[in-house]
Amino acid sequence: MTAIGDQSGRRIAIIGAGFSGSLLALHLLRRCRPEDRIYLVERNQNFGRGLAYATGNPNHLLNVRAGNMSAFPDEPDHFVRWLQNLPADQRAEIGDPNVANLGASTFVPRRVYGNYIQELLGDKIWREGQSHNLFLLTDEAVALHRDSDGLSLELAVGRRYPIDHAVLAVGNFPPTASTPGYFGDPWNPACLDGLAPDAPVLILGTGLTFIDTVLSLLDRGHTGKIYALSRRGLLPRVHAAVPAPWKYEAPPSGRNLVKLLRQVRTIARIAEKTGAGRRAAIDGLRPHTQRLWQEMSLPERARFLRHLRPWWDVHRHRAAPQVMARIEAAIAAGQIEIIKGRIGETTRLDETSVVHVNLRGDSGRRELVVDRVIDCSGPRSDATRLDQKLIQQLLASGQVRPDPLRLGLDVDPAGNVIDRQGHVTPDLHAIGPITKGTFWEIIAVPDLRIACAALAERLL
């Protein structure tokens, strides 16, 4: 089996055309030669968006200001300039047709950012004439084979493509399967279909996905009770109206988690006294976060996940002010009730579910009767439990292994996959959320664009 066209160039397959895969393709197209070929493989036809940016709800906003959302680290204002050049009717969809108000501090709808990535890909293919470099393959990747002829990628239709490198950009692992009355995938539009406006709903998790789901309910005119259950009942913090930059004078160290926590708390108090605010101290950690994680020993990382992760998540991954204002209003009105605890036994009776909740501490149990349970507790991360043909084949053949903490796949600091024997695989790479075990902070655009630029540089 032969690949398309001339074999003299570098052949790179990117499996997954969500944000990570599409952004990597853009960075490769910026660097490739005429004879290089990039295969962008996606079983869905929606290239360039991924789960986060495919939402059609205009009230689902980015959780990062536009000024930090450029696709290119060497052009930090690229996305803002793109916004300001939009036609007036499209600017009006964002919320304000006034160009002057579409600046670096704007929180724009996530679907607009999906449009941005798709347009950049389209520019490379059609306007800049790089269709001979980029091949969009609408199919499912099912296997990577190694034989005497080298590496090849097999698709579900049976065709094989000889390649020099493969990059796993599969995004977040899919959620759990749904059952009657329970929706494991909060992004499935059907999870809200047929729900009476006054029906009580239980949402598992109180993070950013919970907020998106509540916004969708409110936008539909939902008036019923919304219960939100999580172990600690923590809600994402809100972004400051005006961000304040903060730089750590002495770079923090991750070798001792207790000392690091004390240092961050001290800096946060100082930032609060100076008027910059505690959020600035957390934002100031961004240039150091991946290094701090990699300096931690495995027991220290596990300790962080066990005790500090929920607090990190709500302080680090914040929501737009206008979004949190709606959530806080619904809480104040009594429509949303936050419950601290764990879900217990659930019984489905007719069209309702009776859910027993084990309350946190010694508070006993509580019984909730709801029409629907929606799981917003986050995606799965254990690769060994993933029902995805390619990942299963790679695990079975020993080409990949889970990372020790089961956050995704094991990779080295350069993004090269580590096989079952502990050997680095120089022609198989991974990028995005499945590399959290090595990088921890690798899901937000500011981190991903740096990783994509660096990987593209190495591959070409």
N, C-alpha and C positions, 0 to 999 in steps of 0.2 A: 504494500500500500504506500502511495506517495503523498506528500503534502502538496498544497496548492502552489504552483509556480516554481521559481528558481530555488534551489537548495543551498545556495552559497551564503545566505545571510543567517543571522541568529533567529531561531524559532522559539518563541516564548508563549506558553499557554497560561492564561489566567482563568482559574476556575471560580466563577462567581462574578457577576457584573453589577453588584450593588455598589455602594459608595466606595469601599476599599478597592475593589477590582477595577472599577471605572476610573478612579483617580490614578491608580497605578498605570493603567493603559494611557492616560493622558500624559503622564510623566515619561513613559517610554516613547510615545510618539514625538515628544519634544526632542528626544535624543537619537532616535533611530536613523539608520541609513536607508536608502531606497530599497536595498535587498533584504532588510530585516522584516520578519513577519510576526505579528502579535495576534494570537487567537483568544478572543474574549468569549468565554463559554457561559451561557446562562440558560437554564431550562425554561424560565419565564421570558416573555417577550419585552418585559419592562426594563431595558438596560439603563443603568445610570442612576437609579433611584434607591433601590434597596428598601428595606422595611421602614426605616425611619422617615424617608422622604417621599413615600408613596401615598401618605395620607391625603385624602381630599378635603379634610376639614381645615378651613382657613384660620381657625382659632387654635390649631396645633402649631405653636410657634417654636422656633429654634430656641434652645436653652443657652445659646452663646450669641453674643452680639455680632452684628454683621461685620464689624471691623476685624474679628478674629476668624472669619469663615472663608477667606480666600483659599482657592485650591492650590495656590503656589506660594511656598514660603518666601521666595525671592520677590514676590509682588503682593505685599500684604494688603493693599487696597483694591485688589483685582475684583473681588466680589462687590464691594461698595460701588466701584465705577460701573460694573455691570448693572447693578440696581438703578443707578442714576440715569443710565442710558435706555431703560425700558420705556416703551410707549406709555402715554398718559393713562390709558385704560388699564394697563397692567399695574402701573404704580397705584392706581386707585384701588385695585384688588388687595394690595398690601395694607391699605388702610389710610394712605395719605398720598394724593397725586402730586403733592408739592415736592419737587426734587430736593429742595434744601433740607427737608426733614428726613430724607432717606440717607442717613449718615452712618458712621461707624457704630453708634450706640443703638441702632434700630434692632429690634427683635422681629424678624420677618417670618411669615408662614413657612413651614418646613417644605411644603410642596413647591414653593418658589425656589428653594435651594435645589430641589430635585430638577426643576426646569433648567437651572444654571448648569448643573453637571451634564445633563443631556445635551444642552446647547453647545457646551464645550466639545463634547464628543462629536456632535454633528459638524461643528466647524472643522475639526481635524479630518473628518471623512470626506466632506463635500466641498467646503470652501477652500480648504488648504490642500485638497487633492491627495490625501493620504489613505485612500481606500485600498491602495495596493499594499499598505502596511498593516492595516487593521481588518481582521475578519471577525464578524459577529456570528457566533455559532449558537443558534437557538436549539439547544438540546441539553441533555443531562450527561455530565461526565460520570462514567461508571468505574473506570479502572485506569491505573498507570502501570504500564508493563516495561520490564527491563529484560532485554535479550541481547544477542550478539550485534544487532543493528543499533543498539542504544535505547533511548527512552521514547515511549510513544503513549499517547493519550487515546483511550477508547471512549466513544460516545455511545449512548443508548441505541442509536440506529445501527451500530455495529462498525462504523467507520473508525479507522485509526489514523492519528496524525503524528508523524515523527517530529519530535521536539528536542530542543537542547535544554530547556528549563521549564519547570511547572511551578506555578504559584497558587497556593490554596488561599482564596479570598472568599470563603463561604459565609462570612458574617457570623451573626449570633446563631447558635444552634436552635432549631425549632422548638416551640413549646410542647407541653404534654398534650396528649389527645383529649378531645372533648367527649363528654358523656351527657345523657339527658339531664338538663338543668345545670350542667357545669361546662364552662367554656375555658379550655386551656389556652386558647389563642385570643388575646384581647384585641388583636388587629384584624381578626376575621369580622367583616361587616355584619355577618349573621348573628354575632353575639348580642346585638341590640335589637335585632328584628323581632317583631311580634311581641314586644314588651309593652305592657300597659303603662301609661304615663304615671300612674300612682302605685306601681308595683314596687315592693321592697327588693333591694338588690344587695348582695354581699360581694365586696371586692377584696380579693386577697392581695395584700401589699399596699404600701402607702408611699411609693416612690413616684418617679416621673411618669411611668406608664399608668399608674392610678390616676394621676392628674389628667392625662389625656382622655382616659375613659370617662371620667366625671364630666369633663368639658363636652364630650360627645353626648352624654346623657342630657346635660343641661341644654345643649343646643337643640335637642329633640323635644324640649319642653317637659322633661321628666320632673315630676313633683313628688314622687315617692321617696321613701327613706333609703338612704345609701349608707350601708355599714361598711367600714374599712377596717380590715383586720391585719395586724402585723405584730411581731413579737414585742417591739418597743414603741410602736405608735408614732414613729418619727416621720415628719413631713419634710420634703426638700425645703431648704432655706431659699429666700428670695434674693435676686441680684440687687445690688445697690443701684439707686437711681443714677448716680454718677460714680463710675469705677475709679478707685484710687490705686495707682501702681505701688508696689512694695518690693524692695529688693533686700534679700538677706545679706547682711554685711559679712557674716561668717557662714560659709556653706554648711548646711546641716549634714549630719552623718546618719546613715541607716544601720550602723553596726550594733546599736543598742536601742531597742524600741522604746524603752522607758525613758531614756535620756532624750530621744527624739521628741517624744510626746511632751516632755517638760519644756523643751526648747520652743516648740511650736506654741504651747500655751503662754509662755512668757512673751514671745513676740506678738501674739494676738493681743495680750493686755497692753503692750506698748503701742501697738497700732491703734487700739481703741482710744488710748489717752491722747494720741496725736491727732485724732480725728479721721484717720484713714479707715478705721474700722477693722473688725476681726476678719471680715471677708477678704480684705486686702492681704492679710497674712497668709491665708489659705491659697489665694491666687499666686502669691509670691513663691509658693512651693513648686509651681508647674515646671520651671526649667530643671528642677532637681528630682522630680518624682520617680522617673524611671531609674535613675542612678540609685536613689535611696532604696527602692525595692530590690535592686540587684545586689546591693550591699548587705541586705538582710540575710541571715542564715535561714534555712528551710524552717526550723522550729519558730523563728521570729516571724516569718511570713504567716505561718499557720496561726500564731498567736494574734497577729493583726487581724486576720480574717475572722477569728473567733470572737474577738472583743471589740475591735475598733472599726471594722468595715462599715457597719450601719451608720456610725457617726461621720466617717469619712464621706460616704456616699451623699448624705444630705447636705453637708457643708461644701463639698467639692462640686457636685452636680446640682446646680440651683435652677430655679425657674424664673421666667420673666415676671416683672412686677404686676403687669396687667392680668397675667394668668393666675397668680397666687391671690390676687384681690378677689377673683370670682370664687376660688376655693374657700378662702377665709369667710366670705359673705355667706356661703352655703353652710359652713360650720356654725357660724354665729346664729343663723336662722334655725338651726336644729335639723336641717335636712341631711347633713353628713354627720355621722357619729364615728369617731375613731376609737377602736377597741384594741387593747393590748392583750395578746394571747396567741394561741395556736388553734388551728381548726382540728376538731375531733371527728367523731362519728357523724356521718351525714346520711339521712334517709330521704328518699324521693317518694312523695305522696301526691298522687294525681299530678297537678301542675305546679306544686310547690316543693321546696326542699327544707327539711328540718335539720338544722346544722347545730351541733353541739360544739361550743367553744370552751377550751380550757384557758381560763383567764390567767394573766401573768401573776407570778408570785403565789400567794395563798388566798387569792380572791375567789376561788371556786370555779364553777362552771356557769355557762349561760346558754340558753337555747334561743336560736334565731329561726324564724320562719320567713323564707325569702322565695321569690319567684325564680331567681337566677343567681348563680355564683360565677364570677368572672375572675380568672387567675391573672393578676398583674404582678406576681412576685418575681418576675424576671425569667430570662431564658435559661435553659439547661446548659451545663458546661462540661459534663462528663462525656468525653468522646466515645467511651466504650458502650454507652447506652444510646448512641445516636443511630437512628434508622435512616442512614444516608449511604447509598451504595458505594460511592467512592471512598468515604472515610472507612467504612467497614472493610473494603478490599485492602486499603493501605494498612489498616491495623492487622488484618489477618496475614498479610504478606510480610509484616515486620518492617515496612518502610517508614512507619510513624509510630509514636507511642504517646500516651497521655502524659501531661506534665505531672509532677509528683502531687500537686494539690488538686488535681482534677478540675483545673480552670479552663482547659483546652488541650492543645497539642504542645509537645515539648519542642522548643526551638532554642538555638543559641542566640547571643546578643545581636547577631547580624541578620536574624530571621531565617537562618537555614534550619530545616527540620532535622531532628535527631531521631535515629531509627531505634528499633527494639534493643539492639546491642549497645546503644549509647554512642554510636558513631554519627558524626555530622554528615549530612547528605548535601553535597555542593550543588546539585542541580534540582533540588526540591526545596521550596521556600514556602513560608506562610506569612500572612499579614492580616491585621485587624483583630477583632475580639478573640479569635482562637489562640492568640499569642499572649493572652493576659498573664499566664503563668510566668512568663519571662519579663514582660514589660509593665504589667499591671495597668498603667494609664495608656491605653491604646485604642480607645473607642471614640474619642472626640476629634473633630476635624483638625485642630491645631497640632495634635500629636500624629495623626494619620498622614497629613500632608508631608511632614518631615520624613516619616518612615517610607512613604511611597517614593519621594524624591531620592532618598538614599539607596533604596533597593533598585530603582531604575538605573541609577548611576553604576551600581555593581553589575547588573545584568548586561548592560551594554558597554 
